[in-house]
């Protein structure tokens, strides 16, 4: 450890404490998970819905694309309703009408305000306290509630079928006709929707808040923010200000501002003889940009579905390529191409770390990994297609078709293969780096790089820790280990360590600066990022401690982002450090863009939805999509592009960047992303937020609200931004393709 001992101890302490918190509250998640009763019964003891019925409904919901078609408990797609909020509101309205008809012979809307208030108070008491699980692990439903459920269910059974009477509604929700062909399966889906609404409206034992902390906002049943929600929201802002203050003081007083070395007259990396495994990485670069182009084209089609529903400029393609399938491929492609870009950077650096040599059979391993990645991509896409066309037997859907969970949509079999591929990548990396530890040099920077690549190789595994019928709450816990910790955590640390290693080997920064940057950045990212995972689980069936930890630590995730302006300037300035560095201008510009979008997308738009009180009203709205697009592409997308452009420039040193092509590509990508947010996603999200705050989430996601002329126009206008962005993607991808296929001299 040497001179970096304090930094290592700090990082180890951060990881020990934060993962202890994550694990301890994980046990709490398992203990406090919303139950699925053995049965819902009538007052006379007749069984209405069993636990097996709910679980069968969960499987049927997964087979339709799950979170890629509407959302459940606030997580998923933004076009169709949130099924939890939608079912709950419809059931409550039905209850009020049934009770009014029985007692007053009128519809609820025709009663005077006093009668309405009386019925609403009785209904709230029944739903919040009368539907609890009894000693027999059953829930007794009143006759009025049973009748309400029977009135609501046919709407969903018809909607998921192909009845012509609901074609207009299906178009509004971007659902294909016959989304769920089996009527039995459609009935089961309603049981699952009912259960999520029950969990959202029933108080926990000995508590005055529901299993979902009173989410969604639903005034009819007194679902409003809890006191704890307000308290921890205010606390998160205090922690944010405290963290920023401490960081500025620490940066000013503790950072040693060493003079950086003068850049060498020639690029040191250009003198390294390429190894066979490095030469084999051209196809990785091509696969990355090919998937990138496919992803943005699918994104444009997904966005277009929000305005035409079942058609692409008048052509009905929904029966073969419905919204749920296209959105699945769009999101999965993003994961695949970004991950491939990171793997490419690692495989390029590994031989350099090994002294410019390949271990035996390294090239064979690199080629085999490429084939494995190709199989996973094509196999998972094919499985998604067969699942959503219902050509795959229902019992095989989870394993080979569609899991139904956003970002982890691929079938479990393909997910396991991807995990095997990541382990193979880690093995190929370790073969090179282990030998480097035998050298008599400072190994601190190497150690943090190896630790970060271990995180990339291993932390996809939690996505395997749940099954087809695992509780949604437990599934969400593990899913966000992948989406938040793997992508937002260890990818970030790996990128920082890899860039520090690259810039040090180029002679642009000192070894001390590179090592300190990697260690300090890792601590800063992890201190908020690990427990901050819980900010995704406020309303997924967890308790107040999860909300408290998620709110407090997720605020700290924003803290290190305030220094990214300095990082952006440093990366930009490297191109002027020496004449040879100008050739690396465009990879460096990608890293500059990373810093900007990290501040805006992850920082500003991330904190917009992080405090519990914000997310209570904004979860499931287009404000979440603003953060997702700005952070996923703006940060990790530009990182991956920067990595593959850097690799391409070294494996084909005679190929030059086309300045005109790259200028257009870079600025079209950035301006397209800005326009996508400013002229469409953010305005739609703000308008939805007003509706959610005033009337409830069900209304902000309803057919009537979302099909207003103004919102429809804002979604159409997004086409301009999408075309600009697609143009930029094609320019950058064509540049990378030209480089890797250029003839070597």
Phi, psi and omega in degrees: 000319175056229184292350182258015186304315182296322180292321177295316179299321179296315180296316179298318179296317179301312181295319181296314183290313185292319179287333173296318177297314180298319180288317181299313180286339172297320175298320177299320178300315180296321183287324188257013183301139177303129184283155166253105184301156177298331178196150166258125187233161176277173180295338178271358177097003180286131179284129182252311181222130178258169176300320179297326177295318179295315181293323175295325176294323176298318178295318179296319177298318178299323184290348177267359185110353176053242183291354178273000177226096188071186180231166177226130186053032174089352184253131177139208184282163188252358187276301177285175182293165161281115189296328178296307182294322182293313179297314183302313182295317179297320180293319179296317178297320178295318179301314181297319179293318180296314180296319179295319180294320181292317189266332186232354179068022181224163170290154180302321183294339182270356180279159175285169188296327179295314178296320179298316181297321179297313180296319182294321179295318178295320180295316180300318178296318180296315183287319185284324186238339184273351183253028183280161180285131181267185184295338179270011182059042178231160173240125180267123180256140177290161179299324179295317180291321177300317179294323178296317178299318180294329178285327185279320187306317182303330179301313182285325178298319178287319182300317183281355178265211181233023178300125182301338183295342183243021179299317182298319179294318178299320177297319179296327182265002183057043177255140176280157174293135183072041179304323177228095190299324184282124178295326177297318179294323179295323177295319180296321179302320180296328177295321179292315178299318178301316182298317180296324178290323177299314180296331182278348184237002181251129180293144171297156176303133178058037181213155181256015175237155183284174179300336181254027180055044176068014175270145000277165177299116182212093184303330183299334182237023177061031172278095179229163182303140178283165176300319179299326178300311179296315185299314184283339172292315178296319181297323182297324178292321177297315180296324178298311181296319179297315181297318179297316180299314180296323180294316180297317178295316180297318181295323183285318188262331186262332182289131175268116184274079180286151173285133180279150181293154174291137181297139179295161182289337177230154180291115181301324182292332180290343180274348180283127178291126180298137177272164178303323181290325177291321178296335182279359185275356179302320180291333175293317178300315180295317179299321180299309184285331176295316176294327178297311179297317178300319182295317182287328175294318176296325177296319177297320178293319178300315179296324181292327177301335181287348179250331179250346171078296183239001188229160173239097185051051175091348180263120182282106179246003188292334182290333178259320183232072183290166181309314183300321180289314182297318179293323176301309180296324179299312182288317180295322178299321179299313178299315184295312186285326178292316178297319179298321177299318179292318179298322179299315180299317180297315181293332177287320183286331187305310179296328177297317177298327182276019178081024179081020182234151172266134167296165182300134178067018180297316180297320178299320178295319179297317179293320179295319178298321179298315179298318180298316178297320179298318180295318180297316181298305183293320181296317181291321177297317178296320178296319176301315181298313181295325181293312185281345171269358178059032172274345180268133177305142187304323184287349179259355187301309185297324185278323186238351186252270189216118180288334179090003184247122186307133182078341176236047186284332185297147180302155185302323179301314181290329177295319178295318178298320177297320178298319177298319178299319179294322177293323176296318176301315180298320178298315179298323179290316183294328179302326180275317187285330180298319179297327182294334179291344180279348182283151182270068178222171176296123187251011183295314180294322177298321182295316180291327177294317179295319178298319180292322180288331174296321177298317179296320183285332188254332191276010166278341185302323180303340176294351178260002189270013176224164181240187184299322184250017175296145178307142178304323182295314179292319177302315180298322178303310182284325180300320182282344168300321180283305187293320184269306185286313183292307184282302187283339182262288188286331173298320181295315180293318179299317180298316180297315180294319181295316180294320178299319180295316180297311183294327176293315181291338174279349181082016182272336177225158178284161178298322180296315179299316180298317182292313180298317180301315182294316182291314181295317180299319179300315179297316182295318180294319187283328185298324176263329188290324184289299177292336179297346175307328185290349179290348175277349189245015181308316191239025182260015179106024180253175185257179184302319179303325178295317177297317182298312181292316180299316181293316185293313185278329179293332175296326180287341177298331183283335189305307184294345183287345181288343180265006186289339176298320178295317179298318180299317180297318180299314180297320179295320185288340182299331182293341180258006183288331181201156180304320182292337183289340180298333179295338182264016186305315189285321170302320179295321178296326175297320179290329173296316178298324178302314181297317180297310184287336173296317179293313185279307186288309180280323183280290185295304184286335175291313181290337176305323184249003183283312182301141183307321182292328176290310184293332179305318181266336188261347183299131179086006179254174183291349173296328176292322178296328177300309179297317183298314181291315183292326182273315185292309177280313186303323181263294188283330176294310179294327175299311181298318178296318178300318180297311185289327176293323178295313179298315180300323182291336180266325180283342173231073187296340180273349180274129183258152173287134174280109186302317181295314181297315182288325177298312177299313183299311183298312185282332174293321177299311182292315180291325177297319179293318178299312181296320178305320181282312190287321186263354182221289189301311183292313177301317178299317180296320180294317179296319177296321181300318178300317180293320180294319181291320185278324186235333180131159181298323182306321183286319181295340180248007187283162179300312183299320182286312186289341181264014174299151183301319181298312181293323177297319179295318179297325178288324176295319182299331180300337179306322179299312181296319181298317180295321177297315181295316179299320177300316178297318179298319180294320179297310182295319182292322177295321177299312180297320180295316179300322182291314185287337179261003177293145181289130179288144179243000000 
